[in-house]
Amino acid sequence: MSLRFAPLVAGISALLAIPAALADDRVQVVTSFSILADMVENVGGEHVEVTSLVGPDGDTHVYSPRPGDARALAEADLVVFNGLLLEGWMERLLDASDYQGELVVATDGIDKLDYHPHDHGHSHEHEHEHEHEHEHEHEHEHAHDHDHDHGHAHDHEHGEFDPHAWQDMDQARTYIANIRDGLIDADEENADDYRANAERYLEEMGELDGEIRALISDIPPSTSVITGHDSFGYFANAYGVRFLSPTGLSSEVEPSGASMAALVDLINAEGVQALFYENMTNSAVIDQLAEETGLAVAGTLYADALSSDGSASTYLGMMRHNAELLHDALGRPGHGEQAHDHDHGHDHAHDHDHSHEHEHSH
């Protein structure tokens, strides 16, 4: 090669190396599933590279970790997972990886809902446990012991609380605060950006929460709907639609013949108006209910995973999609003017100053 081209070749090589260098500088974050990954990307922005163990349309309940997952955790700067036994496999994976970095449990500080099978109406009781007496004594310290609330439970086992708290956008604000603080702990140099990104995202969430309440206000409060598994308890509690399901919290559980027969009787007795698929559960159960009851399947709701593309491929898009689908299938125009207020004590404007946002002075 001619010497006169050497500087040009060297310059091109340096430019090609820049993307790799930038990737190396970004905070490496591993999340347990796709909804958390989207939240982290919104708060972290250009400073993070996010890997989701369970991808879009994947089922976190039945996920079986792959050999590469432990390596991904070992190389991560930050790990974010839901907690409340959603990921029964996480304890084993953390131990296998010998992960020593920052660990964020996204549900730390939420108002937990007791899990009452097939009773997702207006009667959920909040568990105000902001002190976390029996779990997570500290949020963002190095988690060498990994002795969190998911304990040493068997995979797919759920505890006394419903883990699907992101379905209430008010509770999801706590997720964002925890993610923000975890990123600051892992990368204090960019703390101002993480705070600004989180504030912007929280504002978007507040606006969407108002849109959802307006849509759901058109649905009569006595309305019941059927979905694939019990994943909409927080949505029901926040927005006032009753959800029923053939199975419990885990999508892995197959409904018994007796439970299906009881659900058919309940559908007929309560005048359920529509059935809904979920993107990450088996549609056969809903199809069977449709055949036995004559009810139409109104569409697909997104509960535990984002879609790979389309309107539900982001967390905010997923929540908007679900509310619009429910409204289109069940709404009664004008009903909202006389309907009960479904805010359950929440300020619709939210004011963006919830005390559970854990504002830290990093």
C-alpha positions as CSV (number, residue, x, y, z in Angstrom):
1,M,0.0,0.0,0.0
2,S,1.3,3.5,-0.9
3,L,2.5,5.5,2.0
4,R,0.4,8.5,0.9
5,F,-2.8,6.5,1.6
6,A,-1.7,5.4,5.1
7,P,-3.2,8.5,6.9
8,L,-6.5,8.1,5.1
9,V,-6.8,4.4,6.0
10,A,-5.9,5.2,9.6
11,G,-8.5,7.9,9.7
12,I,-11.2,5.6,8.3
13,S,-10.3,2.9,10.8
14,A,-10.6,5.4,13.6
15,L,-14.0,6.5,12.5
16,L,-15.2,2.9,12.3
17,A,-14.0,2.3,15.8
18,I,-16.1,5.2,17.3
19,P,-19.5,3.3,17.5
20,A,-17.8,0.5,19.3
21,A,-16.1,2.9,21.7
22,L,-19.4,4.7,22.3
23,A,-21.1,1.4,23.1
24,D,-18.3,0.5,25.5
25,D,-18.9,3.8,27.3
26,R,-22.7,3.3,27.7
27,V,-24.1,1.8,30.9
28,Q,-24.9,-1.9,30.2
29,V,-28.3,-2.6,31.6
30,V,-30.1,-6.0,31.7
31,T,-33.8,-6.1,32.3
32,S,-36.0,-9.1,32.9
33,F,-38.6,-8.3,30.3
34,S,-39.6,-6.0,27.5
35,I,-41.7,-3.5,29.4
36,L,-38.9,-2.7,31.8
37,A,-36.5,-2.5,28.9
38,D,-38.6,0.3,27.3
39,M,-38.8,2.2,30.6
40,V,-35.0,2.0,31.0
41,E,-34.4,3.2,27.4
42,N,-36.6,6.2,28.0
43,V,-34.9,7.2,31.2
44,G,-31.4,6.2,30.2
45,G,-31.5,7.7,26.6
46,E,-28.2,7.7,24.8
47,H,-26.2,6.7,27.9
48,V,-27.5,3.1,28.1
49,E,-27.4,-0.1,26.1
50,V,-30.3,-2.3,27.2
51,T,-30.6,-6.1,26.9
52,S,-34.0,-7.7,27.8
53,L,-33.8,-11.3,28.8
54,V,-37.5,-11.9,27.8
55,G,-38.2,-10.2,24.5
56,P,-41.4,-8.7,23.0
57,D,-44.4,-11.1,23.0
58,G,-42.4,-13.4,25.4
59,D,-43.9,-14.9,28.6
60,T,-41.9,-14.0,31.7
61,H,-43.9,-16.4,33.8
62,V,-42.6,-19.5,32.0
63,Y,-39.2,-18.2,30.8
64,S,-36.3,-20.6,31.1
65,P,-32.9,-18.8,31.3
66,R,-30.5,-19.6,28.5
67,P,-26.7,-20.2,29.0
68,G,-25.9,-16.7,27.7
69,D,-28.1,-15.0,30.2
70,A,-25.8,-15.5,33.1
71,R,-22.9,-14.1,31.0
72,A,-25.0,-11.1,30.1
73,L,-25.7,-10.4,33.8
74,A,-22.1,-10.9,34.8
75,E,-21.1,-8.2,32.2
76,A,-23.9,-5.8,33.2
77,D,-23.5,-2.5,35.1
78,L,-27.2,-2.5,36.2
79,V,-29.9,-5.2,36.5
80,V,-33.6,-4.2,36.6
81,F,-36.4,-6.7,37.4
82,N,-39.9,-6.4,38.6
83,G,-40.0,-8.4,41.8
84,L,-43.0,-9.7,43.7
85,L,-42.3,-13.1,42.3
86,L,-43.0,-12.3,38.7
87,E,-39.6,-13.7,37.7
88,G,-39.4,-16.9,39.7
89,W,-36.2,-17.8,37.9
90,M,-34.3,-14.6,38.7
91,E,-32.8,-15.7,42.0
92,R,-31.2,-18.7,40.4
93,L,-29.9,-16.7,37.5
94,L,-28.4,-14.0,39.7
95,D,-26.6,-16.6,41.7
96,A,-25.3,-18.4,38.6
97,S,-23.9,-15.1,37.2
98,D,-22.2,-14.0,40.4
99,Y,-23.5,-10.5,39.5
100,Q,-22.0,-7.8,41.8
101,G,-23.4,-4.6,40.4
102,E,-26.4,-2.4,41.1
103,L,-29.7,-4.1,41.3
104,V,-33.1,-2.4,40.9
105,V,-36.3,-4.0,42.0
106,A,-38.8,-1.9,40.1
107,T,-41.8,-2.5,42.4
108,D,-39.9,-1.2,45.5
109,G,-42.2,1.4,47.1
110,I,-45.5,0.7,45.2
111,D,-48.8,0.3,46.8
112,K,-49.1,-3.5,46.5
113,L,-52.4,-5.2,45.8
114,D,-53.3,-8.4,47.6
115,Y,-54.0,-11.1,45.1
116,H,-57.6,-12.4,45.2
117,P,-58.2,-14.9,42.4
118,H,-60.9,-13.9,40.0
119,D,-61.8,-10.8,42.1
120,H,-60.4,-8.0,40.1
121,G,-63.0,-5.4,40.5
122,H,-63.2,-2.3,42.8
123,S,-62.4,-4.2,46.0
124,H,-58.6,-4.6,45.8
125,E,-57.0,-3.4,49.0
126,H,-53.8,-1.4,48.7
127,E,-51.0,-2.5,51.0
128,H,-49.3,0.7,51.9
129,E,-45.9,-0.6,52.8
130,H,-43.5,2.2,51.9
131,E,-41.2,1.1,54.7
132,H,-40.8,-2.4,53.1
133,E,-40.6,-4.0,56.5
134,H,-40.3,-7.6,55.2
135,E,-38.6,-6.9,51.9
136,H,-35.9,-4.9,50.2
137,E,-34.3,-3.2,53.3
138,H,-32.3,-1.1,50.8
139,E,-33.1,-0.3,47.2
140,H,-29.9,0.3,45.3
141,E,-27.0,-1.0,47.3
142,H,-24.8,-3.7,45.8
143,A,-26.9,-6.8,46.0
144,H,-24.3,-9.5,46.8
145,D,-26.7,-11.6,48.7
146,H,-29.7,-11.2,46.4
147,D,-32.1,-12.0,49.2
148,H,-35.1,-10.1,47.8
149,D,-38.8,-10.7,48.1
150,H,-38.8,-13.4,45.5
151,G,-36.8,-15.5,48.0
152,H,-36.0,-19.0,47.0
153,A,-39.4,-19.8,45.5
154,H,-39.9,-22.3,42.8
155,D,-40.1,-21.0,39.3
156,H,-43.6,-19.6,38.3
157,E,-44.7,-19.5,42.0
158,H,-46.5,-16.3,43.0
159,G,-46.9,-14.9,46.4
160,E,-49.6,-13.0,48.2
161,F,-49.3,-9.9,46.0
162,D,-50.2,-9.3,42.4
163,P,-46.9,-8.4,40.6
164,H,-48.4,-6.7,37.5
165,A,-48.2,-3.2,39.0
166,W,-47.2,-1.5,35.7
167,Q,-50.8,-1.8,34.6
168,D,-51.6,1.2,36.9
169,M,-49.8,4.2,35.5
170,D,-49.7,5.8,38.9
171,Q,-47.8,2.8,40.3
172,A,-45.6,2.8,37.2
173,R,-44.3,6.2,38.3
174,T,-42.5,4.4,41.1
175,Y,-40.9,2.1,38.5
176,I,-39.5,5.1,36.8
177,A,-38.2,6.7,40.0
178,N,-36.5,3.4,40.9
179,I,-35.0,3.1,37.5
180,R,-33.8,6.7,37.5
181,D,-32.1,6.2,40.9
182,G,-30.5,3.0,39.9
183,L,-29.0,4.6,36.8
184,I,-27.7,7.5,38.9
185,D,-26.1,5.0,41.3
186,A,-24.5,3.2,38.3
187,D,-23.5,6.3,36.4
188,E,-23.4,9.4,38.6
189,E,-21.7,11.4,35.9
190,N,-24.9,11.6,33.8
191,A,-27.2,12.0,36.8
192,D,-28.7,15.3,35.4
193,D,-29.7,13.7,32.2
194,Y,-31.3,10.8,34.0
195,R,-33.3,13.2,36.1
196,A,-34.4,15.3,33.1
197,N,-35.4,12.2,31.1
198,A,-37.4,10.7,33.9
199,E,-39.2,14.0,34.5
200,R,-40.1,14.3,30.8
201,Y,-41.3,10.6,30.8
202,L,-43.3,11.1,33.9
203,E,-45.1,14.1,32.3
204,E,-45.9,11.9,29.3
205,M,-47.3,9.2,31.6
206,G,-49.4,11.7,33.5
207,E,-51.0,12.9,30.2
208,L,-51.7,9.4,29.0
209,D,-53.2,8.5,32.4
210,G,-55.7,11.2,31.9
211,E,-56.5,9.9,28.4
212,I,-57.0,6.4,29.7
213,R,-59.4,7.6,32.5
214,A,-61.4,9.6,29.9
215,L,-61.7,6.5,27.7
216,I,-62.6,4.1,30.5
217,S,-65.2,6.6,31.9
218,D,-67.4,5.7,29.0
219,I,-67.5,2.0,30.1
220,P,-70.3,1.2,32.6
221,P,-68.7,0.3,36.0
222,S,-70.6,-3.0,36.1
223,T,-68.8,-4.2,33.0
224,S,-66.8,-7.4,33.2
225,V,-64.3,-8.7,30.6
226,I,-62.4,-12.0,30.2
227,T,-58.7,-12.2,29.5
228,G,-56.2,-15.1,29.3
229,H,-54.7,-14.8,32.9
230,D,-55.0,-12.6,35.9
231,S,-52.8,-9.8,34.9
232,F,-55.1,-6.7,35.0
233,G,-55.8,-6.3,38.7
234,Y,-53.9,-3.0,39.0
235,F,-55.7,-1.7,35.9
236,A,-59.0,-2.7,37.3
237,N,-58.2,-1.1,40.6
238,A,-57.0,2.2,39.0
239,Y,-59.6,2.6,36.2
240,G,-62.7,0.6,37.2
241,V,-63.1,-2.3,34.8
242,R,-63.6,-5.8,36.3
243,F,-61.4,-8.5,34.8
244,L,-62.0,-12.2,35.0
245,S,-59.7,-15.0,33.9
246,P,-59.8,-18.8,33.6
247,T,-56.4,-19.0,35.3
248,G,-54.5,-17.3,38.1
249,L,-51.5,-15.0,38.1
250,S,-49.3,-17.3,36.1
251,S,-50.0,-17.9,32.4
252,E,-48.4,-21.4,32.8
253,V,-51.4,-22.7,34.7
254,E,-54.0,-24.6,32.6
255,P,-57.6,-24.1,33.7
256,S,-59.5,-27.2,35.0
257,G,-62.7,-28.3,33.5
258,A,-64.5,-27.3,36.6
259,S,-63.0,-23.8,36.6
260,M,-64.0,-23.3,32.9
261,A,-67.6,-24.5,33.6
262,A,-67.8,-22.1,36.6
263,L,-66.5,-19.2,34.4
264,V,-69.0,-20.0,31.7
265,D,-71.8,-19.8,34.3
266,L,-70.3,-16.5,35.6
267,I,-70.2,-15.1,32.1
268,N,-73.9,-15.9,31.6
269,A,-74.9,-14.6,35.0
270,E,-73.0,-11.3,34.9
271,G,-73.7,-10.5,31.2
272,V,-70.0,-10.3,30.2
273,Q,-69.9,-8.6,26.9
274,A,-66.5,-9.4,25.3
275,L,-63.5,-11.7,25.5
276,F,-59.9,-10.7,24.8
277,Y,-56.8,-12.5,23.8
278,E,-53.5,-11.7,25.4
279,N,-50.4,-11.4,23.2
280,M,-48.3,-13.9,25.3
281,T,-50.9,-16.5,26.3
282,N,-52.5,-19.4,24.5
283,S,-55.6,-18.3,22.6
284,A,-57.2,-21.8,22.8
285,V,-58.8,-21.2,26.2
286,I,-60.4,-17.9,25.0
287,D,-61.5,-19.6,21.8
288,Q,-63.2,-22.3,23.8
289,L,-65.0,-19.7,25.9
290,A,-66.1,-18.0,22.8
291,E,-67.5,-21.2,21.4
292,E,-69.3,-22.1,24.6
293,T,-70.8,-18.7,25.3
294,G,-71.3,-17.2,21.8
295,L,-69.3,-14.1,22.8
296,A,-67.1,-12.4,20.3
297,V,-63.3,-12.0,20.8
298,A,-62.9,-8.2,20.7
299,G,-59.1,-8.2,20.1
300,T,-55.7,-8.6,21.8
301,L,-54.7,-6.9,25.0
302,Y,-51.1,-6.6,26.0
303,A,-50.4,-7.5,29.6
304,D,-46.9,-8.8,30.4
305,A,-45.0,-8.1,27.2
306,L,-44.8,-5.5,24.5
307,S,-45.4,-6.3,20.9
308,S,-42.5,-6.7,18.5
309,D,-43.9,-3.8,16.4
310,G,-47.0,-1.6,16.0
311,S,-48.8,0.5,18.5
312,A,-48.0,-1.7,21.5
313,S,-44.3,-1.9,21.0
314,T,-43.6,0.7,23.8
315,Y,-45.0,0.9,27.3
316,L,-47.0,4.0,26.7
317,G,-48.2,2.7,23.4
318,M,-49.3,-0.6,25.0
319,M,-51.3,1.2,27.7
320,R,-53.0,3.4,25.1
321,H,-53.8,0.4,22.9
322,N,-55.4,-1.5,25.8
323,A,-57.5,1.5,26.8
324,E,-58.7,2.2,23.3
325,L,-59.5,-1.4,22.6
326,L,-61.5,-1.7,25.8
327,H,-63.3,1.6,25.0
328,D,-64.1,0.5,21.4
329,A,-65.5,-2.8,22.6
330,L,-67.3,-1.8,25.7
331,G,-67.8,2.0,25.8
332,R,-71.1,3.7,25.9
333,P,-70.8,7.2,24.5
334,G,-72.0,9.8,27.1
335,H,-71.9,7.3,29.9
336,G,-68.9,9.1,31.4
337,E,-71.0,12.1,32.3
338,Q,-72.9,10.1,34.9
339,A,-70.4,7.4,35.7
340,H,-68.7,7.0,39.0
341,D,-65.3,8.7,39.4
342,H,-62.8,5.8,38.9
343,D,-59.8,7.6,40.2
344,H,-59.9,5.8,43.6
345,G,-58.5,8.8,45.4
346,H,-55.8,9.5,42.8
347,D,-55.5,13.1,41.6
348,H,-56.1,12.9,37.8
349,A,-53.5,15.6,37.2
350,H,-51.0,13.7,39.5
351,D,-49.1,17.0,39.9
352,H,-45.9,14.9,39.2
353,D,-44.9,15.1,42.9
354,H,-45.9,11.8,44.3
355,S,-44.1,11.1,47.5
356,H,-43.2,7.6,46.4
357,E,-40.9,8.9,43.6
358,H,-38.0,8.7,46.1
359,E,-36.3,11.9,45.0
360,H,-32.7,11.4,46.0
361,S,-30.1,14.0,46.1
362,H,-27.4,12.1,44.2
